[in-house]
Amino acid sequence: MSEFYYFHNTVDDKGNHEVHSESCSYLPNAYNRTMIGYERSCSDAIKRAEKEYPTKSFDGCYFCSRPCHTG
């Protein structure tokens, strides 16, 4: 199912920006997130984010993007 994906503007303790789907309970507030776009999966969203923001690192949210969560 396609959804809008966003990444948290603040990095986690491992230096990654956490990727969330729009329906995630842990989606950051609007002022602290950047839209990635409408994608089919978290892996597609991360690929797009890596292409558009090559200097940043990304990880999937444990709760909404678990297949992409690396820890």
PyMOL commands that place a pseudoatom at each C-alpha (Angstrom):
pseudoatom trace, name=CA, resn=MET, resi=1, chain=A, elem=C, hetatm=0, pos=[0.000, 0.000, 0.000]
pseudoatom trace, name=CA, resn=SER, resi=2, chain=A, elem=C, hetatm=0, pos=[1.432, 3.377, -0.969]
pseudoatom trace, name=CA, resn=GLU, resi=3, chain=A, elem=C, hetatm=0, pos=[1.743, 6.095, 1.634]
pseudoatom trace, name=CA, resn=PHE, resi=4, chain=A, elem=C, hetatm=0, pos=[3.445, 9.410, 2.164]
pseudoatom trace, name=CA, resn=TYR, resi=5, chain=A, elem=C, hetatm=0, pos=[6.781, 9.011, 3.929]
pseudoatom trace, name=CA, resn=TYR, resi=6, chain=A, elem=C, hetatm=0, pos=[8.772, 11.516, 5.952]
pseudoatom trace, name=CA, resn=PHE, resi=7, chain=A, elem=C, hetatm=0, pos=[12.069, 11.587, 7.781]
pseudoatom trace, name=CA, resn=HIS, resi=8, chain=A, elem=C, hetatm=0, pos=[12.798, 13.061, 11.181]
pseudoatom trace, name=CA, resn=ASN, resi=9, chain=A, elem=C, hetatm=0, pos=[15.006, 16.160, 10.876]
pseudoatom trace, name=CA, resn=THR, resi=10, chain=A, elem=C, hetatm=0, pos=[16.878, 15.235, 14.057]
pseudoatom trace, name=CA, resn=VAL, resi=11, chain=A, elem=C, hetatm=0, pos=[19.248, 12.284, 13.891]
pseudoatom trace, name=CA, resn=ASP, resi=12, chain=A, elem=C, hetatm=0, pos=[19.057, 9.369, 16.319]
pseudoatom trace, name=CA, resn=ASP, resi=13, chain=A, elem=C, hetatm=0, pos=[21.928, 8.189, 18.524]
pseudoatom trace, name=CA, resn=LYS, resi=14, chain=A, elem=C, hetatm=0, pos=[23.438, 6.351, 15.536]
pseudoatom trace, name=CA, resn=GLY, resi=15, chain=A, elem=C, hetatm=0, pos=[23.389, 9.383, 13.255]
pseudoatom trace, name=CA, resn=ASN, resi=16, chain=A, elem=C, hetatm=0, pos=[20.387, 8.259, 11.181]
pseudoatom trace, name=CA, resn=HIS, resi=17, chain=A, elem=C, hetatm=0, pos=[17.253, 10.142, 10.204]
pseudoatom trace, name=CA, resn=GLU, resi=18, chain=A, elem=C, hetatm=0, pos=[14.304, 7.908, 11.059]
pseudoatom trace, name=CA, resn=VAL, resi=19, chain=A, elem=C, hetatm=0, pos=[11.808, 7.304, 8.233]
pseudoatom trace, name=CA, resn=HIS, resi=20, chain=A, elem=C, hetatm=0, pos=[8.087, 7.241, 9.098]
pseudoatom trace, name=CA, resn=SER, resi=21, chain=A, elem=C, hetatm=0, pos=[4.882, 6.642, 7.184]
pseudoatom trace, name=CA, resn=GLU, resi=22, chain=A, elem=C, hetatm=0, pos=[2.183, 9.301, 7.385]
pseudoatom trace, name=CA, resn=SER, resi=23, chain=A, elem=C, hetatm=0, pos=[-0.019, 7.007, 9.496]
pseudoatom trace, name=CA, resn=CYS, resi=24, chain=A, elem=C, hetatm=0, pos=[2.680, 6.380, 12.129]
pseudoatom trace, name=CA, resn=SER, resi=25, chain=A, elem=C, hetatm=0, pos=[1.858, 7.180, 15.758]
pseudoatom trace, name=CA, resn=TYR, resi=26, chain=A, elem=C, hetatm=0, pos=[5.470, 8.351, 16.143]
pseudoatom trace, name=CA, resn=LEU, resi=27, chain=A, elem=C, hetatm=0, pos=[5.490, 10.708, 13.140]
pseudoatom trace, name=CA, resn=PRO, resi=28, chain=A, elem=C, hetatm=0, pos=[7.384, 13.863, 14.181]
pseudoatom trace, name=CA, resn=ASN, resi=29, chain=A, elem=C, hetatm=0, pos=[5.619, 17.219, 14.314]
pseudoatom trace, name=CA, resn=ALA, resi=30, chain=A, elem=C, hetatm=0, pos=[5.378, 19.075, 11.000]
pseudoatom trace, name=CA, resn=TYR, resi=31, chain=A, elem=C, hetatm=0, pos=[8.187, 21.489, 11.944]
pseudoatom trace, name=CA, resn=ASN, resi=32, chain=A, elem=C, hetatm=0, pos=[10.583, 18.590, 12.653]
pseudoatom trace, name=CA, resn=ARG, resi=33, chain=A, elem=C, hetatm=0, pos=[10.113, 16.402, 9.574]
pseudoatom trace, name=CA, resn=THR, resi=34, chain=A, elem=C, hetatm=0, pos=[10.827, 16.459, 5.855]
pseudoatom trace, name=CA, resn=MET, resi=35, chain=A, elem=C, hetatm=0, pos=[8.558, 14.859, 3.277]
pseudoatom trace, name=CA, resn=ILE, resi=36, chain=A, elem=C, hetatm=0, pos=[10.151, 12.151, 1.166]
pseudoatom trace, name=CA, resn=GLY, resi=37, chain=A, elem=C, hetatm=0, pos=[7.066, 11.583, -0.974]
pseudoatom trace, name=CA, resn=TYR, resi=38, chain=A, elem=C, hetatm=0, pos=[4.449, 9.025, -1.911]
pseudoatom trace, name=CA, resn=GLU, resi=39, chain=A, elem=C, hetatm=0, pos=[6.047, 5.578, -2.097]
pseudoatom trace, name=CA, resn=ARG, resi=40, chain=A, elem=C, hetatm=0, pos=[5.004, 1.904, -2.141]
pseudoatom trace, name=CA, resn=SER, resi=41, chain=A, elem=C, hetatm=0, pos=[7.201, 0.839, 0.761]
pseudoatom trace, name=CA, resn=CYS, resi=42, chain=A, elem=C, hetatm=0, pos=[9.690, 2.003, 3.351]
pseudoatom trace, name=CA, resn=SER, resi=43, chain=A, elem=C, hetatm=0, pos=[12.532, 0.631, 1.236]
pseudoatom trace, name=CA, resn=ASP, resi=44, chain=A, elem=C, hetatm=0, pos=[11.399, 2.708, -1.750]
pseudoatom trace, name=CA, resn=ALA, resi=45, chain=A, elem=C, hetatm=0, pos=[11.111, 5.746, 0.525]
pseudoatom trace, name=CA, resn=ILE, resi=46, chain=A, elem=C, hetatm=0, pos=[14.626, 5.241, 1.887]
pseudoatom trace, name=CA, resn=LYS, resi=47, chain=A, elem=C, hetatm=0, pos=[16.046, 4.790, -1.628]
pseudoatom trace, name=CA, resn=ARG, resi=48, chain=A, elem=C, hetatm=0, pos=[14.416, 8.051, -2.687]
pseudoatom trace, name=CA, resn=ALA, resi=49, chain=A, elem=C, hetatm=0, pos=[15.639, 9.873, 0.423]
pseudoatom trace, name=CA, resn=GLU, resi=50, chain=A, elem=C, hetatm=0, pos=[19.195, 8.603, -0.119]
pseudoatom trace, name=CA, resn=LYS, resi=51, chain=A, elem=C, hetatm=0, pos=[19.089, 9.816, -3.714]
pseudoatom trace, name=CA, resn=GLU, resi=52, chain=A, elem=C, hetatm=0, pos=[17.702, 13.253, -2.820]
pseudoatom trace, name=CA, resn=TYR, resi=53, chain=A, elem=C, hetatm=0, pos=[19.797, 13.714, 0.346]
pseudoatom trace, name=CA, resn=PRO, resi=54, chain=A, elem=C, hetatm=0, pos=[23.070, 11.864, -0.329]
pseudoatom trace, name=CA, resn=THR, resi=55, chain=A, elem=C, hetatm=0, pos=[24.851, 13.310, 2.720]
pseudoatom trace, name=CA, resn=LYS, resi=56, chain=A, elem=C, hetatm=0, pos=[22.273, 11.910, 5.162]
pseudoatom trace, name=CA, resn=SER, resi=57, chain=A, elem=C, hetatm=0, pos=[21.796, 8.383, 6.555]
pseudoatom trace, name=CA, resn=PHE, resi=58, chain=A, elem=C, hetatm=0, pos=[18.362, 6.824, 7.055]
pseudoatom trace, name=CA, resn=ASP, resi=59, chain=A, elem=C, hetatm=0, pos=[16.754, 4.046, 9.072]
pseudoatom trace, name=CA, resn=GLY, resi=60, chain=A, elem=C, hetatm=0, pos=[13.154, 2.853, 9.194]
pseudoatom trace, name=CA, resn=CYS, resi=61, chain=A, elem=C, hetatm=0, pos=[10.980, 3.475, 12.235]
pseudoatom trace, name=CA, resn=TYR, resi=62, chain=A, elem=C, hetatm=0, pos=[10.650, 0.382, 14.426]
pseudoatom trace, name=CA, resn=PHE, resi=63, chain=A, elem=C, hetatm=0, pos=[6.872, 0.840, 14.614]
pseudoatom trace, name=CA, resn=CYS, resi=64, chain=A, elem=C, hetatm=0, pos=[5.761, 1.804, 11.091]
pseudoatom trace, name=CA, resn=SER, resi=65, chain=A, elem=C, hetatm=0, pos=[8.703, 0.800, 8.880]
pseudoatom trace, name=CA, resn=ARG, resi=66, chain=A, elem=C, hetatm=0, pos=[9.935, -2.317, 10.652]
pseudoatom trace, name=CA, resn=PRO, resi=67, chain=A, elem=C, hetatm=0, pos=[11.184, -4.085, 7.477]
pseudoatom trace, name=CA, resn=CYS, resi=68, chain=A, elem=C, hetatm=0, pos=[13.605, -1.160, 7.051]
pseudoatom trace, name=CA, resn=HIS, resi=69, chain=A, elem=C, hetatm=0, pos=[14.571, -0.805, 10.707]
pseudoatom trace, name=CA, resn=THR, resi=70, chain=A, elem=C, hetatm=0, pos=[18.197, -1.768, 11.270]
pseudoatom trace, name=CA, resn=GLY, resi=71, chain=A, elem=C, hetatm=0, pos=[18.477, -0.868, 14.930]
for i in range(1, 71): cmd.bond("trace and resi %d" % i, "trace and resi %d" % (i + 1))
show_as sticks, trace
zoom trace
